[in-house]
Amino acid sequence: MTTRKGKGKASGLKQTDIGVFFGLKPLKDKGKEQEAGNILPGVSLHQGPVLEERKGGKGDHGGHQTVGVHRLQVREGGRKRWNRGRINGEQRESKRCPFYKKIPGTKFAVDAFQYGLVEGITTYFLTHFHSDHYGGLKKSSTFHIYCNRITGNLVKSKLRVAEQFVHILPMNTQVTVDGFKVTLLDANHCPGAAMLLLFLPDGQTVLHTGDFRADPSMEAYHELLSCRVQTLYLDTTYCSPEYTFPTQQEVINLAANTAFRCVTLNPRTLVVCGSYSVGKEKVFLALAEVLGSKVCLSRDKFNTMCCLESERIRQLITTDWKAAQVHVLPMMQLNFKNLQTHLSRFSRQYDQLVAFKPTGWTFSQRVEAVEDIKPTVHGNISIYGIPYSEHSSYLELRRFVQWLRPLKIIPTVNVGSWASRKAMERCFSEWLTEAYEANNVKGI
Ligand SMILES: [Zn+2]
């Protein structure tokens, strides 16, 4: 497909030079400056179809267990609907695939399985195994899916997609897919989560973060150091200054220290950790390690963990509830009533329960420091909501963008409202201007 105005089905897409609103020169003028070696990045605003993003509650992928909870609705706005015929077993586009899920100039789509077969797309990347990204995939799917080994294991094991459609790519190794050079990089999100680094024939380099938690260690990725990323598709889940939260390690330390203290004071303490399908394993693994215990999981969750190809995980997990002092339960079961029932099932071993709910950022649990985290207590049950995020905080996002200094940023989350898109564009513009000014001062 093309993203140029007036051509094909993307005729509704328009690129506006938002830099003009911030006193910068129009992009076409800037192009001349860039040729002259005086590069000041503007931020381009794509105005795609009007999207409404509905989330199943605020938090860090609160809806991961349900396909379609994190759903994009596209208003047709008088545009032609695609026929709902079936081609090669897939539904033709029933909802329009948003522009930011397609990579212009290629036949690639990223995390776009809920639109049926998309015209002009032959290669469907899956960045990680969270339902708001794989939603639409099912046993009968015939998309050609490109992902890494862990995500591929999960797609085959959990969704039963036929092996022939799952194409496994190595991590940190440049490969050629459909004529384009592609490298997968660790996204520091859930197990198997990858960022895509794409080299287009016209010299453009594209980084798609999928979902990620930016980390300074990424600044040492030699794949990123050895290229210049022009276009960044960015996970903007928490792209606003109020989104501050502790590092994962701080939160893990808090949970481990708390569990250790509780069990030391009362060895008959059962420790419970909430979990979604994939992700946040580091929390319950740390609890198990500090207590010298195994972690018990449901059979289904156990099978999921076996897809992750981690020896550390394999050695710690069990399905024998009585053999572990750390129990992993679905996040939605972590309330006083359910936990009381759960504790009573093990009353011979335990008379107290401490539970950890690793959620993302929540308005009601805003914390600057882990010392501020307090449990809610009901009788012999304590529940700690802990701000363990697998997405970047605002400051982490800013640092990553200012380090990478892309020429164009395309947000992939919270793009549902004009106000939200505008606010993000303002952030990007400020960040990049600051970054370039800082580098000019340094003479870089
Ligand atoms: Zn995710």
Residues whose N, C-alpha, C, O or C-beta is under 5 A from the ligand:
A	BS01	ZN	H130 D211
